[in-house]
Amino acid sequence: MPTQQLGGKPMEVDEDGFIQTPDEWTEAVAADLAKTEGVEAMGEDHWKLVNYIRDYYQKFGIAPMVRKLCKETGFKLKYIYELFPSGPAKGACKVAGLPKPTGCV
């Protein structure tokens, strides 16, 4: 597995850049991952989305479905794509430190 400098330390990532040790996720790691997704600075709405995804994953062991994600955050899908241009699964879940989703989000 390749490694990347994220949050000031080397971390293993898969071929799509998803971290392989979710327990080592920090906000600094998230900020570095966001840059790989074209997000230069994480704003309040970015963090709201990322934190919701992380909390959901910790409770249920899977990423939330898009419909639930939109309903619970109050964000329309179009806006989520504005926050994370590669979308909720590839972008937001990656930044949140989740394993690569299998089409859930």
C-alpha positions in Angstrom: 0.0 0.0 0.0 1.2 3.5 -0.8 1.7 6.0 2.0 0.9 9.7 2.1 1.9 12.5 4.5 -1.4 13.4 6.1 -1.8 15.4 9.3 2.0 15.5 9.6 2.6 11.8 9.6 2.9 9.0 7.0 -0.4 7.0 6.6 -1.2 4.1 4.4 -3.8 4.8 1.8 -5.5 2.7 -0.9 -5.4 3.3 -4.6 -8.1 6.0 -4.3 -6.4 7.7 -1.3 -8.7 6.4 1.4 -6.8 6.0 4.7 -6.4 2.4 5.9 -6.3 3.2 9.7 -9.5 5.2 10.4 -8.6 5.3 14.1 -5.7 7.6 13.3 -8.0 10.1 11.7 -7.7 13.7 13.0 -8.9 17.1 11.8 -5.4 17.7 10.4 -5.6 14.5 8.5 -9.1 15.6 7.2 -7.7 18.9 6.1 -4.9 17.2 4.1 -7.4 14.7 2.6 -9.7 17.6 1.6 -6.9 19.1 -0.4 -6.6 15.9 -2.4 -10.3 16.4 -3.3 -9.9 20.0 -4.5 -11.1 21.5 -1.2 -8.4 24.0 -0.1 -10.1 25.1 3.1 -12.6 23.3 5.3 -15.5 25.6 6.2 -18.2 25.2 8.8 -20.5 23.3 6.3 -17.6 21.0 5.3 -17.1 20.1 9.0 -20.8 19.7 9.6 -21.0 17.1 6.8 -17.8 15.3 7.7 -18.8 15.1 11.4 -22.2 13.8 10.6 -20.8 11.1 8.4 -18.2 10.1 11.0 -20.9 10.0 13.8 -23.2 7.9 11.6 -20.4 5.5 10.7 -19.4 5.1 14.4 -23.0 4.3 15.4 -24.0 2.0 12.5 -20.7 0.8 10.9 -21.6 2.0 7.4 -21.8 5.3 5.6 -25.2 7.0 5.5 -27.3 6.8 2.5 -27.5 10.0 0.4 -31.2 10.6 1.2 -30.5 10.4 5.0 -27.3 12.5 4.6 -29.3 15.3 2.9 -32.2 15.1 5.3 -30.1 15.1 8.5 -27.7 17.9 7.5 -30.3 20.0 5.6 -28.0 20.2 2.6 -29.3 19.5 -0.9 -27.3 17.0 -2.9 -26.2 19.8 -5.3 -24.7 21.7 -2.4 -22.9 18.6 -1.2 -21.2 18.4 -4.6 -20.3 22.1 -4.3 -18.6 21.3 -0.9 -17.0 18.1 -2.2 -16.8 18.1 -6.0 -16.1 14.4 -6.2 -19.3 13.7 -4.2 -20.5 12.4 -0.9 -18.9 8.9 -1.3 -15.5 9.6 -2.8 -15.0 13.1 -1.4 -16.8 13.5 1.9 -16.4 9.9 3.1 -12.7 10.0 2.2 -12.2 13.3 4.1 -14.2 11.8 7.1 -11.7 8.9 7.3 -14.1 6.2 6.4 -13.2 3.1 4.4 -14.2 3.4 0.8 -18.0 3.0 0.6 -19.5 0.3 -1.5 -22.1 2.6 -3.1 -23.9 3.4 0.2 -23.4 7.2 -0.1 
